[in-house]
């Protein structure tokens, strides 16, 4: 080990040092090497470093090491802009400590206020939270003890949390915590306006900036000029470059449905991932993508922030974003933690080519032209039996249905293996599952009634448009309950 970057040179808790080798932490990354000593010295920080450079550990390791484990109270507040990031950060922080002394809690939307209140009332040493959720809980429950012992405030994706939609909730929290709190803002991109707002709210902020070029040297960038439909070039790219797994970013949410359907029609296991899905379904989809059961995740910029996907080999931009921050967050999903990655850009206009050129001038890394032939879509479409489609099953949690019940039913009745069965999400009154078309054909042709755990079962196609309608209905129900 290079002792100059070995973690034993830093003032970290013994239980943290014991834990790091099992996590694969042998040598501090550049951002960790710069931040850990400053955090330990009680400095207030603004840290700008590209995604995948180890920012969570940069603040997490010294933060945990400075907690008072003799107290069972919330001593650190980590603010994040999304549920995905809240879950990811809380899991990471918990993993940095060897033992059960450390308690980390998470508070986010998509669950009942009572559940969030209980997570806060449990007084975890570190609370990872979405600011608006804390404000909502405090409006319904009195829990002034939350603020009593908070000595550390970390704002992850700090630029996002100072946008207009988050400022009020962030300022509510800032006004409640002690003026002696140590603060750190961490993000891949921090604009001048965002930095000005940070400095208006907190004094004596030291800045640590790492260049994207230094941190993204493991990524190979290329672009393909598109003449005609992007979909044909996407299939041509997947085939020519033998891309077996990728995160595919769309320019508009409306494009998600068409791209996901196209990939499924071609026999690929693809899922759409966007903000209007129910949280449970998004988590299930992400887990299966991590585990390799889904080939392609077709996403909006929701997935550009906070998703830490292990060893993701490729990112594909179906459209080039005009805003540099969006591009940087997207491409930072690959080439993380020392792994190699590739970014493929489909450029359909001179305007997009101009944006891409500007982005890479900032990154100071080359983007090479990659000639790709558009696929003949009439040739690549698979047979109807191999189409990958989402289905709705008429039984759910109320019927005490579990995933194992659905898997067993499909193996026994549809002649499938576990590899043929896609994402399963179980709701109160129904369930959804991704299957090849041939499974539905076989099940719908059976003469005897379908039964699951002894109860009659109906199955029908569940289109992506149905997901959107369901998500809207759930959001409306939550709004109606708040008004009551």
Residue pairs with C-beta under 8 A, 6 or more apart in sequence:
1 26
1 27
2 27
3 9
5 27
5 28
5 33
6 26
6 27
6 28
7 17
7 20
7 25
7 28
7 61
8 17
10 28
10 36
10 37
10 40
10 61
10 62
11 40
11 62
11 65
12 36
12 61
12 62
12 65
13 64
13 65
13 97
15 97
15 98
15 99
15 101
15 102
16 61
16 64
16 65
16 96
16 97
16 98
18 98
19 95
19 96
19 97
19 98
20 61
20 96
23 95
23 96
25 57
28 36
28 54
29 53
29 54
29 57
29 58
30 49
30 53
30 210
30 214
30 215
31 47
31 49
31 53
31 54
31 55
31 58
31 208
31 210
32 54
32 57
32 58
32 61
34 58
34 208
34 210
35 45
35 47
35 55
35 58
35 59
35 62
35 184
35 208
36 58
36 61
36 62
38 45
38 206
38 208
39 45
39 58
39 59
39 62
39 63
39 182
39 184
40 62
40 65
40 66
42 182
43 182
43 204
43 206
44 182
44 183
44 184
44 202
44 203
44 204
44 205
44 206
45 183
45 184
45 185
45 186
45 205
45 206
45 207
45 208
46 158
46 184
46 185
46 190
46 195
46 198
46 205
46 206
46 207
46 208
47 55
47 58
47 59
47 184
47 185
47 186
47 187
47 207
47 208
47 209
48 187
48 188
48 189
48 190
48 207
48 208
48 209
48 210
49 55
49 58
49 186
49 188
49 208
49 209
49 210
49 215
50 188
50 210
50 212
50 215
50 216
50 328
50 332
51 188
51 328
51 329
51 332
51 333
51 336
52 215
52 308
52 332
52 333
52 335
52 336
52 337
53 210
53 215
54 337
55 156
55 186
56 89
56 92
56 93
56 156
57 92
57 96
58 186
59 154
59 184
59 186
60 89
60 92
60 93
60 96
61 96
63 76
63 93
63 126
63 152
63 154
64 93
64 96
64 97
64 102
64 126
66 152
67 75
67 76
67 102
67 125
67 126
68 75
69 101
69 102
69 125
71 149
72 103
72 123
72 125
73 123
73 125
73 145
73 148
73 149
74 105
74 120
74 123
74 124
74 125
74 126
74 127
74 146
74 149
74 150
75 125
75 126
75 149
75 150
75 151
75 152
76 125
76 126
76 127
76 150
76 151
76 152
76 153
76 154
77 126
77 127
77 129
77 150
77 152
77 153
77 154
77 173
77 177
78 89
78 93
78 126
78 127
78 128
78 129
78 154
78 155
78 156
79 129
79 130
79 131
79 153
79 154
79 155
79 156
79 161
79 170
79 173
80 86
80 89
80 128
80 129
80 130
80 156
80 157
80 161
80 306
81 130
81 157
81 160
81 161
81 166
81 305
81 306
82 108
82 130
82 302
82 305
82 306
83 108
83 109
83 110
83 130
83 279
83 282
84 282
84 286
84 302
84 306
84 307
85 156
85 157
85 305
85 306
86 106
86 107
86 108
86 128
86 129
86 130
87 106
87 108
87 283
88 306
88 307
88 308
89 106
89 128
89 156
90 104
90 105
90 106
90 126
90 128
92 308
93 102
93 104
93 126
93 128
94 102
94 104
102 125
102 126
103 122
103 123
103 124
103 125
103 126
104 124
104 125
104 126
104 127
104 128
105 119
105 120
105 122
105 124
105 126
105 127
105 128
106 119
106 127
106 128
106 129
107 116
107 119
107 120
107 127
107 128
107 129
107 130
107 133
107 134
107 137
108 116
108 129
108 130
108 133
109 130
109 132
109 133
109 279
110 278
110 279
110 280
111 279
113 136
113 137
113 140
113 141
116 133
116 136
116 137
117 137
117 140
117 141
117 143
119 127
120 127
120 134
120 137
120 143
120 146
121 143
123 145
127 146
131 161
131 166
131 169
131 170
131 172
131 173
132 166
132 169
134 146
134 169
134 172
134 173
135 169
135 172
135 173
137 143
138 146
147 176
147 177
147 178
150 177
150 178
150 181
151 178
151 180
151 181
151 182
152 181
152 182
152 183
152 184
153 173
153 174
153 177
153 181
153 182
153 183
153 184
154 183
154 184
154 186
155 161
155 170
155 183
155 184
155 185
155 186
156 186
156 187
157 186
157 187
157 188
157 305
157 306
158 185
158 186
158 187
158 190
158 194
158 198
159 187
159 189
159 190
159 191
159 194
159 325
160 166
160 187
160 305
161 170
162 170
162 194
162 197
162 198
167 197
171 201
174 201
183 202
183 205
185 198
185 205
187 194
188 325
188 328
188 329
188 332
189 324
189 325
189 328
189 329
190 198
191 325
195 207
198 205
199 205
211 364
212 328
212 362
212 363
212 364
212 365
213 363
213 364
213 365
216 331
216 332
216 335
216 363
216 365
217 365
218 335
218 338
218 339
218 340
218 341
219 331
219 334
219 335
219 340
219 341
219 342
219 343
219 365
220 340
220 341
220 342
220 343
220 368
221 331
221 342
221 343
221 345
221 360
221 365
221 366
221 367
221 368
222 342
222 343
222 344
222 345
222 367
222 368
222 369
222 370
223 344
223 345
223 346
223 347
223 353
223 356
223 367
223 368
223 369
223 370
224 233
224 237
224 344
224 345
224 346
224 347
224 369
224 370
224 371
224 372
225 347
225 348
225 353
225 369
226 233
226 346
226 347
226 348
227 374
228 374
229 374
230 318
230 319
230 346
230 348
231 258
231 259
231 262
231 377
232 374
232 375
232 376
232 377
233 346
233 372
233 374
233 375
234 248
234 259
234 262
234 316
234 318
234 346
235 262
235 266
235 375
235 377
235 380
236 372
236 373
236 374
236 375
237 243
237 316
237 344
237 346
237 372
238 246
238 268
239 375
239 380
240 372
240 373
241 342
241 344
241 370
241 372
243 313
243 314
243 316
243 344
244 295
244 313
245 292
245 295
245 296
245 312
245 313
245 314
246 295
246 296
246 297
246 312
246 313
246 314
246 315
246 316
246 344
247 296
247 297
247 299
247 303
247 307
247 309
247 312
247 314
247 315
247 316
247 333
247 334
248 259
248 296
248 297
248 298
248 299
248 315
248 316
248 318
249 299
249 300
249 301
249 303
249 304
249 315
249 316
249 317
249 318
249 319
249 330
250 256
250 259
250 298
250 299
250 300
250 318
250 319
251 318
251 319
251 321
252 319
253 274
253 276
253 300
255 318
255 319
256 272
256 274
256 298
256 299
256 300
256 464
257 272
257 464
257 465
259 270
259 298
259 318
260 270
260 271
260 272
260 298
260 464
261 464
263 270
263 295
263 296
263 298
263 388
264 270
264 387
264 388
264 389
265 381
265 382
265 387
265 388
266 380
266 381
266 382
267 382
267 386
267 387
267 388
268 295
268 296
268 388
269 293
269 294
269 295
269 296
269 388
269 422
269 434
270 294
270 295
270 296
270 297
270 298
270 388
271 285
271 288
271 289
271 294
271 296
271 297
271 298
271 422
271 423
271 434
272 298
272 299
272 464
272 467
273 282
273 285
273 286
273 297
273 298
273 299
273 300
273 302
273 303
274 299
274 300
274 302
275 300
275 302
276 467
276 468
276 471
276 472
276 475
277 285
277 467
277 471
278 425
278 427
278 470
278 471
278 474
280 425
280 427
281 423
281 425
281 432
281 467
284 423
284 424
284 425
285 294
285 297
285 423
286 297
286 307
288 294
288 422
288 423
289 297
289 309
290 309
290 310
293 419
293 422
293 423
294 422
294 423
297 303
301 321
301 326
301 329
301 330
303 333
304 326
304 329
304 330
304 332
304 333
305 329
307 333
308 336
309 333
309 336
311 336
311 339
312 333
312 334
312 336
312 341
313 334
313 341
313 342
314 334
314 341
314 342
314 343
314 344
315 330
315 331
315 333
315 334
315 341
315 342
315 343
315 344
316 343
316 344
316 345
316 346
317 327
317 330
317 331
317 343
317 344
317 345
317 346
318 346
319 346
319 348
319 352
320 327
320 345
320 347
320 352
320 353
320 355
320 356
320 359
321 327
321 330
321 355
322 355
324 358
324 359
324 362
327 355
327 356
327 359
328 359
328 363
331 343
334 341
334 342
334 343
335 341
344 370
345 356
345 367
347 353
347 356
356 367
357 367
360 366
360 367
384 437
385 436
385 437
385 438
385 441
386 436
386 437
386 438
387 436
387 437
388 422
388 434
388 435
388 436
388 437
389 434
389 435
389 436
389 437
389 440
389 461
390 422
390 432
390 433
390 434
390 461
390 462
390 463
390 464
390 467
391 432
391 433
391 434
391 435
391 440
391 459
391 460
391 461
391 462
392 430
392 431
392 432
392 459
392 460
392 461
392 462
392 466
393 406
393 430
393 431
393 432
393 433
393 452
393 457
393 458
393 459
394 429
394 430
394 457
394 458
394 459
395 401
395 430
395 431
395 452
395 453
395 455
395 457
396 426
396 427
396 428
396 429
396 430
396 431
397 426
397 427
397 428
397 429
398 428
398 429
399 452
399 453
399 455
400 453
401 426
401 431
401 452
401 453
402 426
403 424
403 426
405 452
405 453
406 421
406 424
406 426
406 431
406 433
406 452
407 418
407 421
407 424
409 452
409 457
410 416
410 420
410 421
410 433
410 435
410 439
411 417
411 418
411 421
413 442
413 443
413 446
413 450
414 435
414 439
414 442
414 443
415 439
415 442
416 435
416 436
416 439
420 435
420 436
420 439
421 433
421 434
421 435
422 433
422 434
422 435
423 432
423 433
423 434
424 431
424 432
424 433
425 431
425 432
425 433
432 462
440 459
440 461
443 450
443 459
444 459
449 456
450 456
450 457
450 458
450 459
451 457
